[in-house]
Amino acid sequence: MQKIASFQVNHDLLEKGMYVSRIDGDVITYDIRMKKPNGGDYFTMSAAHTLEHLFATYARNSVFGDKVIYIGPMGCRTGFYLLLRISVAYADAITLVQEAMAFIRDFEGEIPGNKKEECGNYLDHDLAGAKALGKEMHEVLKSWRVEDLTYKG
């Protein structure tokens, strides 16, 4: 079997940030790397679950909502994947993620989709953890540029 693209990235060199992971037809996969790989600091699934609800709600309600294919956490608990139609410009994708992280950082109130009939694990949420991740990533990405979307190494 061939090694998939995400396993070909040198995780020893990978830092927090936002990267183009792959392009498949008209879909672009962004790697939103929130933790240093193999650094011993990983997000909890409860925080990731809440961040997913907030990130997806924000992105799907943005001007690019109809271009959002998927938002979800990586199994290694170091980041999220964001899949968008390639028609969303790189600079707009960066802005979308910056704004989503600010939304998450500042979020107050009831977590969207957090009722038993709306979510398959509605009791497993961590709003404070999600807000901390949003704050941290907003700082990391605040001056991110299109040139920074390329993996180093």
Backbone as a printed PyTorch tensor [residue, N CA C, xyz], in Angstrom:
tensor([[[  0.8310,  -1.1890,   0.0000],
         [  0.0000,   0.0000,   0.0000],
         [  0.8690,   1.2430,   0.0000]],

        [[  0.3740,   2.2810,  -0.6650],
         [  1.0830,   3.5500,  -0.6760],
         [  0.8130,   4.3120,   0.6150]],

        [[  1.8220,   5.0500,   1.0520],
         [  1.6790,   5.8790,   2.2410],
         [  0.8270,   7.0910,   1.8700]],

        [[ -0.2020,   7.3910,   2.6770],
         [ -1.0760,   8.5320,   2.3700],
         [ -0.3350,   9.8460,   2.5990]],

        [[ -0.8420,  10.9020,   1.9750],
         [ -0.1610,  12.2010,   1.9670],
         [  0.1330,  12.7320,   3.3680]],

        [[ -0.8120,  12.6170,   4.2890],
         [ -0.6000,  13.1950,   5.6130],
         [  0.5040,  12.4790,   6.3880]],

        [[  0.8070,  11.2270,   6.0420],
         [  1.8880,  10.5020,   6.7040],
         [  3.2430,  10.8090,   6.0660]],

        [[  3.2410,  11.5500,   4.9710],
         [  4.4870,  11.9130,   4.3100],
         [  5.0130,  13.2690,   4.7670]],

        [[  4.2560,  13.9570,   5.6150],
         [  4.6860,  15.2350,   6.1810],
         [  5.6050,  14.9310,   7.3610]],

        [[  6.7610,  15.5840,   7.4080],
         [  7.6890,  15.3630,   8.5130],
         [  7.1410,  16.0340,   9.7680]],

        [[  6.5660,  15.2530,  10.6470],
         [  5.9400,  15.7760,  11.8580],
         [  6.9620,  16.3150,  12.8580]],

        [[  8.2440,  15.9590,  12.7000],
         [  9.2900,  16.5300,  13.5530],
         [  9.4920,  18.0160,  13.2560]],

        [[  9.1630,  18.4380,  12.0390],
         [  9.3430,  19.8360,  11.6270],
         [  8.0550,  20.6450,  11.7020]],

        [[  6.9400,  19.9850,  11.9290],
         [  5.6270,  20.6250,  11.8600],
         [  5.3490,  21.4620,  13.1050]],

        [[  4.9810,  22.7030,  12.8880],
         [  4.6650,  23.6340,  13.9680],
         [  3.1830,  23.9810,  13.9160]],

        [[  2.7000,  24.6250,  14.9600],
         [  1.3190,  25.1000,  14.9720],
         [  1.1170,  26.0520,  13.8010]],

        [[ -0.0610,  25.9730,  13.1870],
         [ -0.3570,  26.8530,  12.0620],
         [ -1.4340,  26.2720,  11.1750]],

        [[ -1.5030,  26.7960,   9.9740],
         [ -2.4980,  26.3730,   8.9840],
         [ -1.7620,  26.0780,   7.6930]],

        [[ -2.0080,  24.8940,   7.1450],
         [ -1.2770,  24.4380,   5.9680],
         [ -2.2190,  23.8060,   4.9480]],

        [[ -1.8150,  23.8680,   3.6830],
         [ -2.5140,  23.1180,   2.6430],
         [ -1.9980,  21.6940,   2.7330]],

        [[ -2.8910,  20.7740,   3.0510],
         [ -2.5160,  19.3720,   3.1790],
         [ -2.5600,  18.6680,   1.8290]],

        [[ -3.6550,  18.9010,   1.0860],
         [ -3.8050,  18.2440,  -0.2190],
         [ -4.9210,  18.9030,  -1.0120]],

        [[ -4.8970,  18.6670,  -2.3020],
         [ -5.9540,  19.1300,  -3.2010],
         [ -6.4260,  17.9140,  -3.9960]],

        [[ -7.7170,  17.6750,  -3.9230],
         [ -8.3310,  16.5550,  -4.6410],
         [ -9.4700,  17.1050,  -5.4790]],

        [[ -9.2310,  17.2320,  -6.7800],
         [-10.2610,  17.7940,  -7.6550],
         [-10.5850,  19.2090,  -7.2180]],

        [[-11.8390,  19.4490,  -6.8360],
         [-12.2390,  20.8040,  -6.4540],
         [-12.3300,  20.9750,  -4.9300]],

        [[-11.6690,  20.0670,  -4.1860],
         [-11.6770,  20.1360,  -2.7190],
         [-10.2520,  20.3000,  -2.2150]],

        [[-10.0660,  21.2740,  -1.3360],
         [ -8.7640,  21.4980,  -0.7140],
         [ -8.8730,  21.1690,   0.7680]],

        [[ -7.9060,  20.4100,   1.2470],
         [ -7.8520,  20.0370,   2.6610],
         [ -6.8120,  20.8960,   3.3520]],

        [[ -7.2550,  21.6110,   4.3920],
         [ -6.3530,  22.4040,   5.2180],
         [ -6.0630,  21.6550,   6.5070]],

        [[ -4.8250,  21.7020,   6.9140],
         [ -4.3430,  21.1570,   8.1700],
         [ -4.2800,  22.3330,   9.1480]],

        [[ -5.1780,  22.3530,  10.1100],
         [ -5.1750,  23.3930,  11.1450],
         [ -4.4580,  22.7600,  12.3400]],

        [[ -3.1510,  22.9740,  12.4220],
         [ -2.3290,  22.2940,  13.4290],
         [ -2.3070,  23.1230,  14.7040]],

        [[ -2.9300,  22.6020,  15.7280],
         [ -3.1500,  23.3420,  16.9700],
         [ -2.1590,  22.9940,  18.0710]],

        [[ -1.4920,  21.8820,  17.9310],
         [ -0.5060,  21.4280,  18.9110],
         [  0.7170,  20.9140,  18.1750]],

        [[  1.8870,  21.0560,  18.7650],
         [  3.1270,  20.5250,  18.1890],
         [  3.0410,  19.0000,  18.2130]],

        [[  3.1800,  18.3500,  17.0600],
         [  3.1130,  16.8840,  17.0400],
         [  4.1550,  16.2500,  17.9760]],

        [[  3.7380,  15.2250,  18.6580],
         [  4.5870,  14.4620,  19.5620],
         [  5.2310,  15.3220,  20.6460]],

        [[  4.5710,  16.4430,  20.9720],
         [  5.1070,  17.3680,  21.9640],
         [  4.6100,  17.1110,  23.3700]],

        [[  3.7460,  16.1250,  23.5520],
         [  3.2490,  15.7930,  24.8760],
         [  2.0530,  16.6140,  25.3240]],

        [[  1.6460,  17.5860,  24.5160],
         [  0.4960,  18.4360,  24.8350],
         [ -0.5440,  18.2210,  23.7400]],

        [[ -1.6520,  17.5870,  24.0870],
         [ -2.6890,  17.2650,  23.1220],
         [ -4.0170,  17.7840,  23.6440]],

        [[ -4.9430,  18.0990,  22.7340],
         [ -6.2460,  18.5360,  23.2280],
         [ -7.0770,  17.3290,  23.6280]],

        [[ -8.0110,  17.5600,  24.5420],
         [ -8.9070,  16.4880,  24.9600],
         [ -9.9990,  16.3180,  23.9110]],

        [[-10.5910,  15.1570,  23.8700],
         [-11.6860,  14.9380,  22.9240],
         [-12.9000,  15.7860,  23.2930]],

        [[-13.0950,  16.0580,  24.5850],
         [-14.2220,  16.9070,  24.9880],
         [-14.0560,  18.3230,  24.4400]],

        [[-12.8430,  18.8720,  24.5460],
         [-12.5810,  20.2100,  24.0060],
         [-12.6920,  20.1900,  22.4780]],

        [[-12.1700,  19.1390,  21.8490],
         [-12.2510,  19.0190,  20.3880],
         [-13.7000,  18.9190,  19.9270]],

        [[-14.4970,  18.1840,  20.6670],
         [-15.9120,  18.0230,  20.3220],
         [-16.6150,  19.3730,  20.3360]],

        [[-16.3710,  20.1560,  21.3740],
         [-16.9920,  21.4800,  21.4660],
         [-16.4470,  22.4060,  20.3850]],

        [[-15.1400,  22.3770,  20.1690],
         [-14.5530,  23.2150,  19.1240],
         [-15.1450,  22.8620,  17.7660]],

        [[-15.3480,  21.5810,  17.5210],
         [-15.9510,  21.1460,  16.2550],
         [-17.3520,  21.7370,  16.0900]],

        [[-18.1690,  21.6760,  17.1220],
         [-19.5220,  22.2350,  17.0480],
         [-19.4670,  23.7350,  16.7450]],

        [[-18.5810,  24.4470,  17.4240],
         [-18.4860,  25.9010,  17.2420],
         [-17.8680,  26.2710,  15.9000]],

        [[-16.7920,  25.5950,  15.5190],
         [-16.1000,  25.8530,  14.2600],
         [-17.0460,  25.5810,  13.0920]],

        [[-17.7050,  24.4280,  13.1100],
         [-18.6150,  24.0760,  12.0170],
         [-19.7890,  25.0420,  11.9400]],

        [[-20.3330,  25.4100,  13.0920],
         [-21.4550,  26.3570,  13.1030],
         [-21.0310,  27.6890,  12.5200]],

        [[-19.8650,  28.1910,  12.9430],
         [-19.3920,  29.4780,  12.4270],
         [-19.1370,  29.3920,  10.9240]],

        [[-18.3620,  28.3970,  10.5070],
         [-17.9780,  28.2990,   9.0980],
         [-19.1790,  28.0960,   8.1850]],

        [[-20.1180,  27.2750,   8.5980],
         [-21.2830,  26.9880,   7.7540],
         [-22.2820,  28.1430,   7.7240]],

        [[-22.1290,  29.0910,   8.6370],
         [-22.9590,  30.2940,   8.6290],
         [-22.2200,  31.4960,   8.0400]],

        [[-21.0050,  31.2960,   7.5800],
         [-20.2210,  32.3750,   6.9780],
         [-20.6120,  32.5300,   5.5030]],

        [[-20.0170,  33.5060,   4.8500],
         [-20.2700,  33.6940,   3.4130],
         [-19.7730,  32.4990,   2.5960]],

        [[-18.9190,  31.6680,   3.2040],
         [-18.3920,  30.4920,   2.5140],
         [-19.1090,  29.2080,   2.9290]],

        [[-20.2190,  29.3390,   3.6280],
         [-20.9310,  28.1870,   4.1620],
         [-21.2230,  27.1030,   3.1510]],

        [[-21.5950,  27.4850,   1.9500],
         [-21.9040,  26.4790,   0.9290],
         [-20.6500,  25.8700,   0.2980]],

        [[-19.4770,  26.3580,   0.7110],
         [-18.1940,  25.8320,   0.2070],
         [-17.4980,  24.9500,   1.2460]],

        [[-18.0940,  24.8290,   2.4360],
         [-17.5260,  24.0060,   3.5020],
         [-17.9570,  22.5570,   3.2870]],

        [[-16.9990,  21.6640,   3.1780],
         [-17.2690,  20.2460,   2.9770],
         [-17.2310,  19.5010,   4.3100]],

        [[-16.2140,  19.7840,   5.1250],
         [-16.0250,  19.0280,   6.3690],
         [-15.1170,  19.8020,   7.3080]],

        [[-15.3820,  19.6660,   8.6190],
         [-14.5120,  20.1810,   9.6730],
         [-14.4740,  19.1070,  10.7500]],

        [[-13.2960,  18.6560,  11.1100],
         [-13.2170,  17.6370,  12.1440],
         [-11.8180,  17.4570,  12.6860]],

        [[-11.7210,  16.8860,  13.8870],
         [-10.4270,  16.7170,  14.5500],
         [ -9.6120,  15.5650,  13.9820]],

        [[ -8.3000,  15.6880,  14.1220],
         [ -7.3800,  14.6060,  13.7800],
         [ -7.3690,  13.6090,  14.9390]],

        [[ -7.2260,  12.3630,  14.6360],
         [ -7.1780,  11.3380,  15.6690],
         [ -6.0140,  11.5050,  16.6390]],

        [[ -4.9300,  12.1330,  16.1950],
         [ -3.7640,  12.3300,  17.0610],
         [ -3.9630,  13.4470,  18.0800]],

        [[ -5.0750,  14.1720,  17.9630],
         [ -5.4390,  15.2530,  18.8710],
         [ -4.4520,  16.4140,  18.8460]],

        [[ -3.8960,  16.6750,  17.6440],
         [ -3.0150,  17.8380,  17.4790],
         [ -3.5910,  18.8680,  16.5160]],

        [[ -4.7210,  18.5740,  15.8950],
         [ -5.2660,  19.5310,  14.9510],
         [ -6.6080,  19.1280,  14.3900]],

        [[ -7.0440,  19.9430,  13.4500],
         [ -8.3170,  19.7490,  12.7600],
         [ -8.0740,  19.7820,  11.2590]],

        [[ -8.9420,  19.1140,  10.5310],
         [ -8.9750,  19.2430,   9.0830],
         [-10.1590,  20.1240,   8.7140]],

        [[ -9.9200,  20.9990,   7.7640],
         [-10.9540,  21.8410,   7.1770],
         [-10.9360,  21.5750,   5.6820]],

        [[-12.0320,  21.0700,   5.1440],
         [-12.1410,  20.8240,   3.7120],
         [-13.0890,  21.8480,   3.1080]],

        [[-12.5750,  22.5590,   2.1150],
         [-13.3310,  23.6010,   1.4260],
         [-13.2840,  23.3620,  -0.0750]],

        [[-14.2470,  23.9080,  -0.7750],
         [-14.1600,  23.9450,  -2.2430],
         [-12.9680,  24.8220,  -2.6060]],

        [[-12.2730,  24.4360,  -3.6490],
         [-11.0650,  25.1490,  -4.0520],
         [-11.3720,  26.5670,  -4.5500]],

        [[-12.6310,  26.8570,  -4.7980],
         [-13.0130,  28.2040,  -5.2350],
         [-12.8330,  29.2450,  -4.1210]],

        [[-12.6400,  28.8030,  -2.8680],
         [-12.3520,  29.7350,  -1.7720],
         [-10.8650,  30.0650,  -1.8410]],

        [[-10.5470,  31.3270,  -2.0480],
         [ -9.1500,  31.7650,  -2.1510],
         [ -8.3980,  31.4570,  -0.8630]],

        [[ -7.1100,  31.2070,  -0.9930],
         [ -6.2850,  30.9130,   0.1820],
         [ -6.4170,  31.9930,   1.2520]],

        [[ -6.3370,  33.2470,   0.8520],
         [ -6.4320,  34.3530,   1.8220],
         [ -7.7840,  34.3420,   2.5250]],

        [[ -8.8400,  34.0170,   1.8000],
         [-10.1720,  33.9440,   2.4090],
         [-10.2820,  32.7680,   3.3740]],

        [[ -9.6240,  31.6580,   3.0540],
         [ -9.6290,  30.5020,   3.9570],
         [ -8.9180,  30.8620,   5.2640]],

        [[ -7.8030,  31.5630,   5.1630],
         [ -7.0840,  32.0040,   6.3650],
         [ -7.9820,  32.9150,   7.1980]],

        [[ -8.6070,  33.8780,   6.5560],
         [ -9.4970,  34.8040,   7.2680],
         [-10.6400,  34.0550,   7.9310]],

        [[-11.2150,  33.0920,   7.2340],
         [-12.3030,  32.2920,   7.8000],
         [-11.8520,  31.6050,   9.0880]],

        [[-10.6730,  31.0040,   9.0750],
         [-10.1920,  30.2920,  10.2560],
         [ -9.8390,  31.2800,  11.3700]],

        [[ -9.2190,  32.3990,  11.0200],
         [ -8.9250,  33.4240,  12.0300],
         [-10.2080,  33.8900,  12.7170]],

        [[-11.2190,  34.1770,  11.9180],
         [-12.4940,  34.6480,  12.4700],
         [-13.1900,  33.5510,  13.2770]],

        [[-13.1160,  32.3140,  12.8140],
         [-13.7190,  31.2060,  13.5520],
         [-13.0490,  31.0290,  14.9090]],

        [[-11.7280,  31.1580,  14.9470],
         [-11.0180,  31.0060,  16.2150],
         [-11.3600,  32.1480,  17.1770]],

        [[-11.5400,  33.3500,  16.6570],
         [-11.9700,  34.4690,  17.5110],
         [-13.3790,  34.2250,  18.0330]],

        [[-14.2550,  33.7100,  17.1770],
         [-15.6200,  33.3670,  17.5900],
         [-15.5970,  32.3370,  18.7170]],

        [[-14.7820,  31.3130,  18.5560],
         [-14.6800,  30.2610,  19.5680],
         [-14.1020,  30.8310,  20.8650]],

        [[-13.0430,  31.5990,  20.7520],
         [-12.4070,  32.2240,  21.9150],
         [-13.4000,  33.0420,  22.7330]],

        [[-14.2690,  33.7580,  22.0480],
         [-15.1860,  34.6930,  22.7010],
         [-16.5760,  34.1270,  22.9630]],

        [[-16.8080,  32.8760,  22.6000],
         [-18.1540,  32.3190,  22.6580],
         [-18.6870,  32.2550,  24.0830]],

        [[-19.9270,  32.6610,  24.2300],
         [-20.6700,  32.5370,  25.4900],
         [-22.0350,  31.9640,  25.1490]],

        [[-22.5920,  31.1980,  26.0430],
         [-23.9400,  30.6870,  25.8220],
         [-23.9780,  29.2020,  25.6190]],

        [[-25.1020,  28.7490,  25.0580],
         [-25.3280,  27.3270,  24.8390],
         [-24.5810,  26.8500,  23.6020]],

        [[-23.8750,  25.7620,  23.7250],
         [-23.1260,  25.1890,  22.6060],
         [-24.1200,  24.7480,  21.5270]],

        [[-23.9440,  25.1890,  20.3000],
         [-24.8610,  24.7840,  19.2220],
         [-24.8600,  23.2620,  19.0400]],

        [[-26.0290,  22.7150,  18.8400],
         [-26.1560,  21.2820,  18.6010],
         [-25.8710,  20.4360,  19.8250]],

        [[-26.1150,  20.9780,  20.9960],
         [-25.7660,  20.2760,  22.2280],
         [-26.9820,  19.7290,  22.9740]],

        [[-27.9600,  19.3120,  22.2400],
         [-29.1180,  18.6400,  22.8380],
         [-29.0640,  17.1620,  22.4600]],

        [[-29.6590,  16.3440,  23.2960],
         [-29.6140,  14.9010,  23.0800],
         [-30.0790,  14.5130,  21.6780]],

        [[-31.1400,  15.1690,  21.1980],
         [-31.6630,  14.8340,  19.8740],
         [-30.8030,  15.3790,  18.7290]],

        [[-29.7950,  16.2020,  19.0380],
         [-28.9500,  16.8340,  18.0140],
         [-27.5430,  16.2480,  17.9300]],

        [[-27.1040,  15.5410,  18.9630],
         [-25.6980,  15.1380,  19.0510],
         [-25.5910,  13.7240,  19.6080]],

        [[-24.6850,  12.9510,  19.0570],
         [-24.5100,  11.5730,  19.4850],
         [-23.7810,  11.3850,  20.8010]],

        [[-23.1940,  12.4630,  21.3380],
         [-22.4950,  12.3800,  22.6170],
         [-22.6140,  13.7380,  23.3140]],

        [[-23.8290,  14.1850,  23.4950],
         [-24.1080,  15.5520,  23.9330],
         [-23.5980,  15.8890,  25.3250]],

        [[-23.2650,  14.8950,  26.1410],
         [-22.7600,  15.1590,  27.4930],
         [-21.2450,  15.3600,  27.5260]],

        [[-20.5680,  15.0830,  26.4220],
         [-19.0990,  15.1500,  26.3850],
         [-18.6300,  16.4320,  25.7000]],

        [[-18.7020,  17.5420,  26.4180],
         [-18.2640,  18.8380,  25.9020],
         [-17.4090,  19.5440,  26.9390]],

        [[-16.5270,  20.4140,  26.4480],
         [-15.6690,  21.2230,  27.3070],
         [-15.5360,  22.6040,  26.6720]],

        [[-16.4540,  23.4960,  27.0250],
         [-16.4450,  24.8370,  26.4510],
         [-15.1820,  25.6000,  26.8370]],

        [[-14.7780,  25.5270,  28.0880],
         [-13.5640,  26.2450,  28.5140],
         [-12.3430,  25.7550,  27.7360]],

        [[-12.2540,  24.4410,  27.5230],
         [-11.1410,  23.8860,  26.7510],
         [-11.1630,  24.3320,  25.3010]],

        [[-12.3520,  24.3620,  24.6980],
         [-12.4900,  24.8210,  23.3130],
         [-12.1220,  26.2880,  23.1910]],

        [[-12.5650,  27.0860,  24.1470],
         [-12.2470,  28.5160,  24.1320],
         [-10.7430,  28.7400,  24.2580]],

        [[-10.0810,  27.9540,  25.0850],
         [ -8.6260,  28.0680,  25.2350],
         [ -7.9180,  27.7140,  23.9280]],

        [[ -8.3860,  26.6630,  23.2470],
         [ -7.8150,  26.3000,  21.9430],
         [ -8.0460,  27.4060,  20.9200]],

        [[ -9.2500,  27.9720,  20.9120],
         [ -9.5530,  29.0700,  19.9930],
         [ -8.6540,  30.2700,  20.2370]],

        [[ -8.4590,  30.5960,  21.4930],
         [ -7.5870,  31.7300,  21.8470],
         [ -6.1530,  31.4820,  21.3920]],

        [[ -5.6570,  30.2890,  21.6880],
         [ -4.2870,  29.9400,  21.3070],
         [ -4.1030,  29.9890,  19.7900]],

        [[ -5.0590,  29.4110,  19.0550],
         [ -4.9280,  29.3970,  17.5900],
         [ -5.1390,  30.7710,  16.9770]],

        [[ -5.9870,  31.5780,  17.5720],
         [ -6.1520,  32.9330,  17.0610],
         [ -4.8260,  33.6810,  17.1370]],

        [[ -4.1000,  33.5040,  18.2230],
         [ -2.7790,  34.1410,  18.3690],
         [ -1.7940,  33.6090,  17.3370]],

        [[ -1.7760,  32.2930,  17.1400],
         [ -0.8610,  31.6750,  16.1730],
         [ -1.1400,  32.2010,  14.7640]],

        [[ -2.4100,  32.3440,  14.4240],
         [ -2.7950,  32.6810,  13.0430],
         [ -3.0060,  34.1710,  12.7870]],

        [[ -2.8480,  35.0140,  13.7920],
         [ -3.2300,  36.4220,  13.6260],
         [ -2.4800,  37.1230,  12.5000]],

        [[ -1.2560,  36.7130,  12.1960],
         [ -0.5230,  37.3320,  11.0880],
         [ -0.1580,  36.3040,  10.0160]],

        [[ -0.9300,  35.2080,   9.9630],
         [ -0.6860,  34.1450,   8.9700],
         [ -0.9430,  34.6860,   7.5780]],

        [[ -0.0810,  34.2960,   6.6400],
         [ -0.1920,  34.7570,   5.2500],
         [ -0.2880,  33.5630,   4.3060]],

        [[ -0.6740,  33.8280,   3.0960],
         [ -0.7730,  32.7700,   2.0850],
         [  0.5630,  32.0230,   1.9760]],

        [[  1.6720,  32.7430,   2.0530],
         [  2.9920,  32.1270,   1.9380],
         [  3.2540,  31.1190,   3.0670]],

        [[  2.5620,  31.2610,   4.1720],
         [  2.7650,  30.3760,   5.3250],
         [  1.9910,  29.0570,   5.2120]],

        [[  1.1630,  28.9050,   4.1900],
         [  0.3250,  27.7210,   4.0480],
         [  1.0880,  26.4720,   3.5990]],

        [[  2.3440,  26.6220,   3.2500],
         [  3.1500,  25.5090,   2.7660],
         [  3.9010,  24.8510,   3.9170]],

        [[  3.8540,  23.5300,   3.9900],
         [  4.6060,  22.7950,   5.0080],
         [  6.0970,  23.1240,   4.8790]],

        [[  6.7660,  23.2260,   6.0030],
         [  8.2120,  23.4690,   6.0060],
         [  8.9260,  22.1210,   5.9060]],

        [[ 10.0950,  22.1650,   5.2920],
         [ 10.9200,  20.9440,   5.2320],
         [ 10.6270,  20.1230,   4.1080]]])
